[in-house]
Amino acid sequence: MEIKHFLYRLCLSIFLAFSVAGAQAESHQLDPTGTPTSSDQSVTDVLSTIRYPLYRLSENSVDGVFRLRSVEGTSAFEFGVRKDEVVESAVLHLRFNYSPALLPVQSHIKVMLNNEVVQVIVIQKDYSSGVVAFDVPLDKRLFEQFNHLRLVLIGHYTNDHCEDPLSTTLWADVNSDSELEMNVRHIKLPDDLALLPAPFYDIHDQLAVELGFVFSANPNLETLRAAGIVSSWIGKLSDWRGAHFSTHLNSLPKGNAVVMATNDSRPDSLKDYPAVNGPTIRMVTNPADGISKLLLILGRDNKDLLVLAKSLVLGRTAFTGSQMEVASLQDETLRQPYDSPRWLSSTRPMKIGEMVDSPERLQVFGHTPDPIRIYMRIAP
């Protein structure tokens, strides 16, 4: 019994180490007969500002500086817009230096968003003495869920038709303090499990995942185990973005969160919620802020919670609607040594295309193209 109690305290303390544990929050009650949010998205009045340093949107900087070279030197940046956000306005804060040999007026920098030219910055002679600062407004109508921003240097150093396109005088450097600023309006998404893993993880988000986990006042070891499985699922998806998990005992935080509850062990916000007859998953709007979502992981007991957690991780279940009851999973075949999907296979040759998430990663253009970078993991 002492060992079990010790393991419980150890598991809980590890989970709380990543969190603001036991945070005091206003009590919010979930409506047990709550009608799911309409299938239509609704725009809210909540606005926020997001700032992305350009060096975070591309792998091809040198100490945060992007080097535009040759007559059509290009740097490309990629970023997304979350499903629960819409861009209201955006500005590219551009800071750069350029070669004093560039011809004024004939030389310029094109700013392009999703293959549309949004502004041409004409090189002026009096700019070459220091850092040039330009604020480029970006038309909100050009934004998509996944966006491509490009800076193209059209450089000339002579009026001679025999100009060398690879001359070392054709250069401009975009400084590390350049950034993209977006003002976004938040959208209230429908209560639809088909959106999973969004909005708890959104593939188009460049920022670290922030996700709360809600428990009763005294969660047991198996409940924490199920929560650990769900958090590992989110952690795998977040990849390079990182993930920050907070825990909340008997209180609902603002923002997206996962609620772990059995019929006998629930946070107060679910005290009037009807008992479930099997592993049940439901998406509801968070009453703490009226915009974000709660993912309710509900069960008769801890075994049901584990079934739901594993069904999320394995991805075998087609979730749909606002609520679903999940059938019990068959015993999973044990993985073979060193066969993790995140590692290079040690049993067969692998194609380079298997090591990148998009074929575009293997394509470069221009007189002085950026290097092709391929990242890989091998078994320890």
Secondary structure, 3 states (H helix, E strand, C coil): CHHHHHHHHHHHHHHHCCCCCCCCCCCCCCCCCCCCCCCCCEEEEEEEEEEEEHHHCCCCCECCEEEEECCEEEEEEEEECCCCEEEEEEEEEEEEEECCCCCCCCCEEEEEECCEEEEEEECCHHHCCCCEEEEEEECHHHCCCEEEEEEEEECCCCCCCCCCCCCCCCEEEECCCCEEEEEEEEEECCCCHHHCCCCCCCCCCCCCEEEEEEECCCCCHHHHHHHHHHHHHHHHHHHHHCEEEEEEECCCCCCCEEEEEECCCCCHHHCCCCCCCCCEEEEEECCCCCCCEEEEEEECCHHHHHHHHHHHHHCCCCCCCCEEECCCCCCCCCCCCCCCCCCCCCCCCCCHHHHCCCHHHHCCCCCCCCCCCCCCCCCC
